[in-house]
Amino acid sequence: MSGIVLNISTAGDIKCLYTELLDLSDLGEMTVRRASLVEWDDDRRGWTVAMPNGSFLAGPFVSRSEAIKWEIAYWNNTL
């Protein structure tokens, strides 16, 4: 995906994945939190996506870029 997905609530709050394609601070005050982690997993012998608390989301993936692509699609559909 090459675009930005902005989820705007009826109250005007915006949720999206952080990107440098657009200066998001122009939209107002920002709060940034890590949504998930892409890391190499020795046991699974591949790249995995997990929550910051360690809960497994997906993988293993052969490449890190494949894992990141999955991560972006997942969060764009979840936010």
MODELLER restraints for C-alpha pairs under 7 A, 6 or more apart:
rsr = mdl.restraints
at = mdl.atoms
rsr.add(forms.Gaussian(group=physical.xy_distance, feature=features.Distance(at['CA:5:A'], at['CA:16:A']), mean=6.12, stdev=0.5))
rsr.add(forms.Gaussian(group=physical.xy_distance, feature=features.Distance(at['CA:5:A'], at['CA:76:A']), mean=6.40, stdev=0.5))
rsr.add(forms.Gaussian(group=physical.xy_distance, feature=features.Distance(at['CA:6:A'], at['CA:14:A']), mean=6.38, stdev=0.5))
rsr.add(forms.Gaussian(group=physical.xy_distance, feature=features.Distance(at['CA:6:A'], at['CA:15:A']), mean=6.04, stdev=0.5))
rsr.add(forms.Gaussian(group=physical.xy_distance, feature=features.Distance(at['CA:6:A'], at['CA:16:A']), mean=5.11, stdev=0.5))
rsr.add(forms.Gaussian(group=physical.xy_distance, feature=features.Distance(at['CA:7:A'], at['CA:14:A']), mean=5.49, stdev=0.5))
rsr.add(forms.Gaussian(group=physical.xy_distance, feature=features.Distance(at['CA:7:A'], at['CA:15:A']), mean=5.10, stdev=0.5))
rsr.add(forms.Gaussian(group=physical.xy_distance, feature=features.Distance(at['CA:7:A'], at['CA:16:A']), mean=6.24, stdev=0.5))
rsr.add(forms.Gaussian(group=physical.xy_distance, feature=features.Distance(at['CA:7:A'], at['CA:79:A']), mean=6.90, stdev=0.5))
rsr.add(forms.Gaussian(group=physical.xy_distance, feature=features.Distance(at['CA:8:A'], at['CA:14:A']), mean=4.48, stdev=0.5))
rsr.add(forms.Gaussian(group=physical.xy_distance, feature=features.Distance(at['CA:8:A'], at['CA:15:A']), mean=6.55, stdev=0.5))
rsr.add(forms.Gaussian(group=physical.xy_distance, feature=features.Distance(at['CA:15:A'], at['CA:79:A']), mean=6.55, stdev=0.5))
rsr.add(forms.Gaussian(group=physical.xy_distance, feature=features.Distance(at['CA:35:A'], at['CA:51:A']), mean=6.68, stdev=0.5))
rsr.add(forms.Gaussian(group=physical.xy_distance, feature=features.Distance(at['CA:36:A'], at['CA:49:A']), mean=6.64, stdev=0.5))
rsr.add(forms.Gaussian(group=physical.xy_distance, feature=features.Distance(at['CA:36:A'], at['CA:50:A']), mean=5.51, stdev=0.5))
rsr.add(forms.Gaussian(group=physical.xy_distance, feature=features.Distance(at['CA:36:A'], at['CA:51:A']), mean=4.46, stdev=0.5))
rsr.add(forms.Gaussian(group=physical.xy_distance, feature=features.Distance(at['CA:36:A'], at['CA:52:A']), mean=5.58, stdev=0.5))
rsr.add(forms.Gaussian(group=physical.xy_distance, feature=features.Distance(at['CA:37:A'], at['CA:49:A']), mean=5.53, stdev=0.5))
rsr.add(forms.Gaussian(group=physical.xy_distance, feature=features.Distance(at['CA:37:A'], at['CA:50:A']), mean=5.24, stdev=0.5))
rsr.add(forms.Gaussian(group=physical.xy_distance, feature=features.Distance(at['CA:37:A'], at['CA:51:A']), mean=6.09, stdev=0.5))
rsr.add(forms.Gaussian(group=physical.xy_distance, feature=features.Distance(at['CA:37:A'], at['CA:52:A']), mean=6.29, stdev=0.5))
rsr.add(forms.Gaussian(group=physical.xy_distance, feature=features.Distance(at['CA:38:A'], at['CA:47:A']), mean=6.68, stdev=0.5))
rsr.add(forms.Gaussian(group=physical.xy_distance, feature=features.Distance(at['CA:38:A'], at['CA:48:A']), mean=5.64, stdev=0.5))
rsr.add(forms.Gaussian(group=physical.xy_distance, feature=features.Distance(at['CA:38:A'], at['CA:49:A']), mean=4.65, stdev=0.5))
rsr.add(forms.Gaussian(group=physical.xy_distance, feature=features.Distance(at['CA:38:A'], at['CA:50:A']), mean=6.65, stdev=0.5))
rsr.add(forms.Gaussian(group=physical.xy_distance, feature=features.Distance(at['CA:38:A'], at['CA:67:A']), mean=6.73, stdev=0.5))
rsr.add(forms.Gaussian(group=physical.xy_distance, feature=features.Distance(at['CA:38:A'], at['CA:68:A']), mean=6.78, stdev=0.5))
rsr.add(forms.Gaussian(group=physical.xy_distance, feature=features.Distance(at['CA:39:A'], at['CA:47:A']), mean=5.52, stdev=0.5))
rsr.add(forms.Gaussian(group=physical.xy_distance, feature=features.Distance(at['CA:39:A'], at['CA:48:A']), mean=5.58, stdev=0.5))
rsr.add(forms.Gaussian(group=physical.xy_distance, feature=features.Distance(at['CA:39:A'], at['CA:49:A']), mean=6.67, stdev=0.5))
rsr.add(forms.Gaussian(group=physical.xy_distance, feature=features.Distance(at['CA:40:A'], at['CA:46:A']), mean=5.71, stdev=0.5))
rsr.add(forms.Gaussian(group=physical.xy_distance, feature=features.Distance(at['CA:40:A'], at['CA:47:A']), mean=4.38, stdev=0.5))
rsr.add(forms.Gaussian(group=physical.xy_distance, feature=features.Distance(at['CA:40:A'], at['CA:48:A']), mean=6.21, stdev=0.5))
rsr.add(forms.Gaussian(group=physical.xy_distance, feature=features.Distance(at['CA:41:A'], at['CA:47:A']), mean=5.87, stdev=0.5))
rsr.add(forms.Gaussian(group=physical.xy_distance, feature=features.Distance(at['CA:41:A'], at['CA:48:A']), mean=6.37, stdev=0.5))
rsr.add(forms.Gaussian(group=physical.xy_distance, feature=features.Distance(at['CA:44:A'], at['CA:60:A']), mean=6.17, stdev=0.5))
rsr.add(forms.Gaussian(group=physical.xy_distance, feature=features.Distance(at['CA:45:A'], at['CA:60:A']), mean=6.98, stdev=0.5))
rsr.add(forms.Gaussian(group=physical.xy_distance, feature=features.Distance(at['CA:46:A'], at['CA:60:A']), mean=4.61, stdev=0.5))
rsr.add(forms.Gaussian(group=physical.xy_distance, feature=features.Distance(at['CA:46:A'], at['CA:61:A']), mean=5.32, stdev=0.5))
rsr.add(forms.Gaussian(group=physical.xy_distance, feature=features.Distance(at['CA:46:A'], at['CA:62:A']), mean=5.64, stdev=0.5))
rsr.add(forms.Gaussian(group=physical.xy_distance, feature=features.Distance(at['CA:47:A'], at['CA:59:A']), mean=6.29, stdev=0.5))
rsr.add(forms.Gaussian(group=physical.xy_distance, feature=features.Distance(at['CA:47:A'], at['CA:60:A']), mean=5.09, stdev=0.5))
rsr.add(forms.Gaussian(group=physical.xy_distance, feature=features.Distance(at['CA:47:A'], at['CA:61:A']), mean=4.89, stdev=0.5))
rsr.add(forms.Gaussian(group=physical.xy_distance, feature=features.Distance(at['CA:47:A'], at['CA:62:A']), mean=6.45, stdev=0.5))
rsr.add(forms.Gaussian(group=physical.xy_distance, feature=features.Distance(at['CA:47:A'], at['CA:63:A']), mean=6.42, stdev=0.5))
rsr.add(forms.Gaussian(group=physical.xy_distance, feature=features.Distance(at['CA:47:A'], at['CA:64:A']), mean=5.75, stdev=0.5))
rsr.add(forms.Gaussian(group=physical.xy_distance, feature=features.Distance(at['CA:47:A'], at['CA:67:A']), mean=6.34, stdev=0.5))
rsr.add(forms.Gaussian(group=physical.xy_distance, feature=features.Distance(at['CA:48:A'], at['CA:58:A']), mean=5.76, stdev=0.5))
rsr.add(forms.Gaussian(group=physical.xy_distance, feature=features.Distance(at['CA:48:A'], at['CA:59:A']), mean=4.50, stdev=0.5))
rsr.add(forms.Gaussian(group=physical.xy_distance, feature=features.Distance(at['CA:48:A'], at['CA:60:A']), mean=5.01, stdev=0.5))
rsr.add(forms.Gaussian(group=physical.xy_distance, feature=features.Distance(at['CA:48:A'], at['CA:61:A']), mean=6.33, stdev=0.5))
rsr.add(forms.Gaussian(group=physical.xy_distance, feature=features.Distance(at['CA:48:A'], at['CA:67:A']), mean=6.45, stdev=0.5))
rsr.add(forms.Gaussian(group=physical.xy_distance, feature=features.Distance(at['CA:49:A'], at['CA:56:A']), mean=6.49, stdev=0.5))
rsr.add(forms.Gaussian(group=physical.xy_distance, feature=features.Distance(at['CA:49:A'], at['CA:57:A']), mean=5.38, stdev=0.5))
rsr.add(forms.Gaussian(group=physical.xy_distance, feature=features.Distance(at['CA:49:A'], at['CA:58:A']), mean=5.18, stdev=0.5))
rsr.add(forms.Gaussian(group=physical.xy_distance, feature=features.Distance(at['CA:49:A'], at['CA:59:A']), mean=6.40, stdev=0.5))
rsr.add(forms.Gaussian(group=physical.xy_distance, feature=features.Distance(at['CA:49:A'], at['CA:67:A']), mean=6.59, stdev=0.5))
rsr.add(forms.Gaussian(group=physical.xy_distance, feature=features.Distance(at['CA:49:A'], at['CA:71:A']), mean=6.79, stdev=0.5))
rsr.add(forms.Gaussian(group=physical.xy_distance, feature=features.Distance(at['CA:50:A'], at['CA:56:A']), mean=4.44, stdev=0.5))
rsr.add(forms.Gaussian(group=physical.xy_distance, feature=features.Distance(at['CA:50:A'], at['CA:57:A']), mean=4.93, stdev=0.5))
rsr.add(forms.Gaussian(group=physical.xy_distance, feature=features.Distance(at['CA:50:A'], at['CA:58:A']), mean=6.99, stdev=0.5))
rsr.add(forms.Gaussian(group=physical.xy_distance, feature=features.Distance(at['CA:51:A'], at['CA:57:A']), mean=6.92, stdev=0.5))
rsr.add(forms.Gaussian(group=physical.xy_distance, feature=features.Distance(at['CA:61:A'], at['CA:67:A']), mean=5.73, stdev=0.5))
